[in-house]
Amino acid sequence: MTPADPSWLDVRQGDAPLIVAFPHTGTEIPADIAPGLASPWLACRDADWWVDRLYAFAADLGATTVRTAISRTVIDVNRDPSGASLYPGQATTELCPTTTFDGEPLYRPGETPGAGEIAARRSAYFDPYHDALTRQIERLRARHGRVVLYDAHSIRSRIPRLFEGELPQFNIGTNSGAACDALLSAAVAAICAASGLPHVTDGRFKGGWTTRHYGAPGRGVHAIQMELACRGYMDEPAAPPTPAAWPTAYDPARAAPMRGVLTDVLKACVAFALQPR
């Protein structure tokens, strides 16, 4: 945490031209919001469980990491702050989500946040998170000229409301090529392909607001999102999860092959950023 950051925002500075962002690993619910929720468990169920632990090696590569401890139910820092959908015509969740991924209501009747509450949450949580990202991008651009912003995510492998069938293990998002140089996305895709596990680029998940907002290859900022199917590092229930069965524990043995792939991915991001422009 740097002196300018609030206590719920964890910023760890490195010197490599790489930032790894964790927008959805938080589970904290502020005391003034909790009473209106339908269930504390539902409010945290769709977290990107253990992703910050999965990528703990990033510090050894010199990466800067930015993580919010606040639950995405409070405000989703990877959504367009205007409220516009990132995936028009497809099921998704809002800036301040009112339902789970599976469609269950997150709030008690009459307690969903209105415009004033959404604006207050944006000021309290969304804006500081993105102020921190912006500061780190500019710090590393000043040092290196080029920087990669890697947005780290995971999700259950099967969520019929959001996508059909089983999600590929690695889901690379580049906003259809607009957020980063093609050489970077090709290098990441090649590493995922070499793993023998299913992967896709710009499939169901093309990148959230972070990737789309910051990705500006012409300015030397290359943003890429990685959405992992979490079966790669933890057990997943066959049916929609219940409080007794979710989240399951982080499984180091299961995670080891995936961590190897992701280590190579982040090394490729650093190598790309260090290439002469």
C-alpha positions in Angstrom: 0.0 0.0 0.0 1.3 3.5 -0.9 0.6 6.5 1.4 -2.1 7.8 -1.0 -4.1 4.5 -1.0 -7.0 3.5 1.4 -6.6 0.5 3.7 -8.7 -1.8 1.5 -6.5 -1.2 -1.5 -3.3 -3.2 -1.7 -0.7 -1.8 -4.1 2.7 -3.4 -4.2 5.2 -1.6 -6.5 7.7 -3.5 -8.6 10.1 -2.2 -11.2 9.2 -4.4 -14.2 7.0 -2.9 -17.0 4.1 -5.1 -15.8 1.0 -4.4 -13.6 -1.2 -7.3 -12.5 -4.6 -6.2 -11.4 -7.0 -8.1 -9.1 -10.4 -6.4 -9.3 -12.5 -9.3 -8.1 -10.7 -11.2 -5.3 -12.1 -9.1 -2.5 -14.8 -10.3 -0.1 -15.2 -7.3 2.3 -18.6 -5.8 2.7 -18.8 -2.4 4.4 -21.0 -2.4 7.5 -23.5 0.2 6.1 -24.2 -2.0 3.1 -24.4 -5.5 4.7 -27.9 -5.2 6.2 -29.5 -4.7 2.8 -28.0 -7.8 1.3 -30.0 -11.0 0.9 -27.1 -13.2 2.0 -23.5 -12.5 3.0 -22.5 -15.7 1.2 -24.3 -14.8 -2.0 -22.6 -11.4 -1.9 -19.2 -13.1 -2.0 -20.0 -16.2 -4.1 -18.9 -14.8 -7.4 -15.5 -13.6 -6.2 -12.5 -14.6 -8.3 -11.5 -17.1 -5.5 -7.8 -17.4 -4.7 -6.6 -15.7 -7.9 -4.3 -13.4 -6.0 -2.8 -16.5 -4.3 -2.5 -18.2 -7.7 -0.4 -15.3 -9.1 1.6 -14.8 -5.9 4.8 -15.4 -8.0 4.2 -12.2 -9.9 6.2 -10.2 -7.3 9.2 -12.4 -8.1 9.0 -11.2 -11.7 9.1 -7.6 -10.6 5.5 -7.0 -11.3 3.4 -4.3 -9.6 0.1 -5.6 -8.2 -3.1 -3.7 -7.5 -5.8 -5.5 -5.5 -9.1 -4.3 -3.9 -10.4 -6.1 -0.8 -13.9 -4.9 -1.5 -16.4 -7.4 -2.8 -17.6 -6.9 -6.4 -21.1 -6.9 -5.0 -20.4 -3.5 -3.5 -19.1 -2.1 -6.8 -17.5 -3.9 -9.7 -14.4 -1.9 -10.6 -14.2 -3.7 -13.9 -17.5 -2.3 -15.3 -18.1 0.9 -17.2 -18.8 3.6 -14.6 -21.4 5.1 -16.9 -23.5 1.9 -16.4 -23.4 0.9 -20.1 -23.2 -2.8 -20.7 -19.9 -4.2 -21.9 -21.7 -7.0 -23.6 -24.9 -5.7 -25.1 -27.5 -8.3 -25.7 -25.8 -10.8 -23.3 -26.5 -11.5 -19.6 -24.0 -9.7 -17.4 -23.9 -7.9 -14.0 -24.0 -4.2 -13.4 -21.6 -1.6 -11.9 -23.3 -2.3 -8.6 -24.6 -5.8 -9.2 -28.2 -6.7 -8.2 -28.0 -10.4 -9.1 -25.5 -13.2 -8.9 -24.1 -14.8 -12.1 -26.9 -17.3 -11.8 -29.6 -14.7 -11.5 -30.4 -14.8 -7.8 -31.2 -11.4 -6.2 -28.3 -10.0 -4.1 -30.5 -7.5 -2.1 -33.6 -7.7 0.1 -36.7 -6.3 -1.5 -36.5 -2.5 -1.7 -32.8 -2.4 -0.8 -31.2 -2.3 -4.3 -28.9 0.7 -4.6 -30.3 3.8 -6.3 -28.5 6.4 -8.3 -27.3 8.3 -5.3 -25.9 5.2 -3.6 -24.2 4.0 -6.7 -22.5 7.5 -7.1 -21.3 7.3 -3.5 -19.9 3.8 -3.9 -18.1 4.9 -7.1 -16.5 7.8 -5.3 -15.5 5.7 -2.3 -14.2 2.6 -4.0 -14.2 2.7 -7.8 -12.4 6.0 -8.2 -9.5 5.2 -5.7 -8.9 1.8 -7.4 -8.6 3.4 -10.8 -6.6 6.3 -9.5 -4.1 3.8 -8.2 -3.9 1.9 -11.5 -3.4 5.2 -13.4 -0.6 6.2 -11.1 1.2 2.9 -11.5 0.8 2.9 -15.3 2.3 6.4 -15.5 5.1 5.6 -13.1 6.2 2.6 -15.2 5.6 4.3 -18.5 8.0 7.1 -17.4 10.6 4.4 -16.6 10.2 2.0 -19.5 8.1 3.8 -22.2 5.9 0.7 -22.6 3.9 -1.2 -20.0 1.6 -4.2 -19.9 -1.5 -4.1 -17.8 -2.6 -7.7 -17.1 -6.1 -8.0 -15.6 -6.4 -11.3 -13.7 -9.7 -13.1 -13.3 -11.3 -16.5 -12.8 -14.9 -17.9 -13.0 -16.7 -21.2 -12.6 -16.4 -23.4 -15.7 -20.2 -23.7 -16.2 -22.7 -20.9 -15.7 -25.5 -21.4 -18.2 -26.9 -17.9 -17.7 -23.6 -16.4 -19.0 -22.3 -18.9 -21.5 -23.0 -22.3 -23.1 -21.2 -25.4 -22.1 -17.8 -25.5 -20.4 -15.6 -22.5 -20.6 -12.1 -23.0 -22.0 -9.3 -23.1 -19.4 -7.7 -19.9 -20.6 -9.8 -17.0 -22.0 -7.7 -14.1 -23.3 -9.3 -10.8 -23.8 -7.9 -7.9 -25.9 -11.1 -6.0 -26.9 -10.9 -7.7 -30.3 -7.3 -6.6 -30.7 -7.8 -2.9 -29.8 -6.3 -3.1 -26.3 -2.8 -4.5 -27.1 -0.3 -5.2 -29.8 -1.0 -8.4 -31.8 2.5 -9.6 -31.0 1.6 -9.7 -27.3 -1.7 -11.4 -27.7 -0.1 -14.0 -30.1 2.7 -14.7 -27.6 0.2 -15.3 -24.7 -2.0 -17.4 -26.9 0.9 -19.5 -28.0 1.9 -20.3 -24.4 -1.6 -21.3 -23.6 -1.9 -23.5 -26.7 1.4 -25.2 -25.8 -0.1 -26.2 -22.4 -2.5 -28.6 -24.3 -5.4 -27.0 -22.4 -8.3 -25.3 -24.2 -7.9 -21.6 -24.8 -9.6 -18.8 -26.8 -8.8 -15.2 -27.6 -11.7 -12.7 -27.5 -14.3 -15.4 -27.0 -17.1 -14.9 -24.5 -14.8 -12.6 -22.4 -13.2 -9.9 -24.6 -12.0 -7.8 -21.7 -13.8 -5.7 -19.1 -13.7 -2.0 -18.6 -10.1 -2.0 -17.4 -8.8 -3.6 -20.5 -10.9 -1.4 -22.8 -10.3 1.8 -20.9 -6.5 1.6 -20.4 -5.5 -0.3 -23.5 -3.8 2.2 -25.8 -1.0 0.6 -27.8 -0.2 3.9 -29.5 0.6 5.4 -26.0 2.7 2.3 -25.0 0.0 0.9 -22.7 -0.9 -2.7 -23.7 -3.9 -4.2 -21.7 -4.8 -7.8 -21.7 -7.3 -9.8 -19.6 -7.0 -13.4 -18.6 -10.2 -15.1 -17.4 -9.4 -18.5 -16.1 -11.8 -21.4 -15.6 -11.2 -22.0 -11.9 -11.2 -25.8 -12.3 -7.5 -25.4 -13.0 -6.6 -24.7 -9.4 -9.6 -25.7 -7.2 -12.5 -28.2 -7.2 -15.7 -27.1 -8.7 -19.2 -28.5 -7.9 -21.1 -30.0 -10.8 -24.2 -28.1 -9.9 -24.6 -24.4 -8.9 -22.7 -24.1 -5.6 -24.2 -24.1 -2.1 -22.8 -22.6 1.1 -21.7 -26.0 2.2 -19.7 -26.6 -1.0 -18.3 -23.2 -2.1 -15.7 -22.0 -2.2 -13.6 -25.0 -2.1 -10.0 -24.7 -1.0 -7.1 -23.6 -3.1 -5.3 -26.8 -4.3 -1.6 -26.2 -4.7 -1.0 -29.5 -6.5 -3.8 -28.9 -9.0 -2.6 -25.3 -9.4 1.0 -26.2 -10.1 0.7 -26.8 -13.9 -1.5 -23.7 -14.3 1.0 -21.6 -12.4 3.7 -22.8 -14.7 1.7 -21.6 -17.7 0.9 -18.3 -16.1 4.5 -17.8 -15.1 5.5 -18.1 -18.7 2.6 -15.8 -19.7 3.7 -13.0 -17.4 7.4 -13.5 -18.4 6.2 -13.0 -22.0 4.4 -9.8 -21.0 7.6 -8.4 -19.5 9.7 -9.5 -22.5 7.3 -7.8 -24.9 7.3 -4.6 -22.9 11.1 -4.5 -22.8 11.5 -4.9 -26.6 12.7 -1.8 -28.4 9.7 0.2 -29.7 
